[in-house]
Amino acid sequence: MAHQFTSGVFLHNQSAWHKLGTILDGSLPAREAFRIAKADFTVAGRPIYDADMRPIDGYQAITRTDTGTTLSVMNGTYTLVQNEQLIRVAEALHEDATMDAVCVLAEGRKVTFTARIRQAEGDVLRGDTIHQYLVGCTSHDGSIAFQILFSPIRVVCQNTLSAALGQAARSARKGKVCRIRHTRNANALIAQLPALIDFQRQQFTGGLAELRAMAATPCTATQFRSYIEGVFTEQLSGTINARRGDSSTARPRQLEDLPAWESLAHKFHGRAIGSDIPGVKGSYWGAYQALTEFLSHDAGRAKDPTEAARQRLESLYWGQGATALTRAHELALAATRP
């Protein structure tokens, strides 16, 4: 079963692309945001029994204490990390950042928040503003570590925290991610926050320069095709039958075989959100944003719009969408170099 958006709150009257959750104007104190998002629940490790109701040694069921939902089965040495630790990190931001969103996924298996760092914003192009965000997350199924990370989001087209998390978590650059695995408390991380945030403010200038370089680098239609081919190399590998089921008609895969290609091409040629901003269209920044918008707004195979949105959310956090975003950023940046 695909991990699903369960609950959340989005502040500053800016909804996420999936239109799910509670939308509120302005910001909120961290603890209140977690409460409204239903992300302040606790978990407990409970015994597991066999068919004869005998306890199974060495394992525990990680269970929500409010709903009774079993989130995972872990070994007996697994250390629980309560959402309270994530709330404490968010509260410790104080005047350095303002809360932007809190999300619960897969009935509580994953919990995340995002906050906008003050004094860390700038224009890639005039009218095309990005901000530096701090993202904190944890899981109750062992799938991700309790961690914080930093990443920019292109606010003009409301790309969401999931795109930021996916890109940053897979970035090879040092200093992008601060990770503490299965810690009992957030004290060590909280003590480092002021220095980490100050460091990220300094790094933001360099990151902004990279994005401006993308905007200053022309990208023709032919170059855009090569760019997308580079992003989706794995999907384009192998062959496809020109006539379904007839292997004698096999031919190499091409862009037109990708369900995403038609939408991507239209966005690159001027139909993307923000493509009317002077300097976006016909640049590698425009190419990168065409792909970002597709993955965050249009991807998802489910016929039901809500289920498709949930699939996008999962993909952009930890799936193929996140991998594609990282690759797209690397290729666009490479195009700016001689």
C-alpha positions, 0 to 999 in steps of 0.5 A: 500500500502506498504511504498516504497523507494522513493529516497536516496543517499548512500556514501563511494561507499557502496550500500544498499542491495536493490541496490536502490538510488544514490551510490557515492564514499566518503562522502558529507556535510550533506546538499548536501547529503540531496539535492542529496537524494531529502530529502530537501523538505518542507511540509505545512498544507493545508485546507481539503474540503468536496464534496461541497468545504466547509472547514473541521474544525479541520484537515489539509492535510500535503503536500509536497510543491515541488510535491503537494503530500499529505502525511497525514491528521492530526488534526489541532493541529499537529505541522509540523516538517520540514526536515530542522530540521533533516538537522541541526542535521546532520550538527551539527555532524561536526568532530564527524561523517561522513555522510553515507546515506540519505533515503526518504520513501513513497513519503516523509512520512518518512525521515532518515539519518545515519552517522558513528561516528568517533573513534567508531569501532572494530572487533568482530572477526579479519576481522569482523568489526562493526561501531557505527552509529547515525541514525536520522529520522522524519515523516510527517504522525505521524508514528514516532517521530523526533528522533536520535538513535545509533546502530552498523551495521555489515559492513562486510556484508553491513547490512544497516541502516534499520536493525540498526534502527529496532533493536535499536528502539525496544531495551529495554535498556535505553540510546539507543534512544533519542526521541523528539516528534513533536518539532518545532526545533532541538536546544535542541537536537543539544545542547546535541549531543556532550555529547550523542556521547561521551556517545555512544562511551563509551557504544560501548565498552560494546556492542562490548563485547556482540557481541564477547561473541556471537562469543565465544559461540558455536552453534550446528545445534540443538541449531540453530533450537531452536534459530530460533524457538524462534525468530519465535515463533508467526509464528510457533504457531497453526497448519497447514493442511498436506493436503490443506483444509483438517482439519483432517490432521492438525498438529503443525507447524514446522520449515520446514513450514517456507519459510525462514527456508531452506535459514536460514539453508544454511546460518548458515552452511556456505553460509552466507556473511562473514561465511568464517571468522574464528570463525563465522561459528558454533557460535551464532554470525554466527547464528545471522548474518544468520538471519540478512542477510536473513531479509536484503537480501532475505526476501520479498514475491513480485516476482519483485526484486525491490518490494521485496527490498522495502518490506524488507526496510519497514519491517526492519524499523518498521515491523516484520523484526525489531521485529525479529532482536530484538528478535534474538539479545536477544536470542543470547545474552542470550545463552552467559550467564551461 
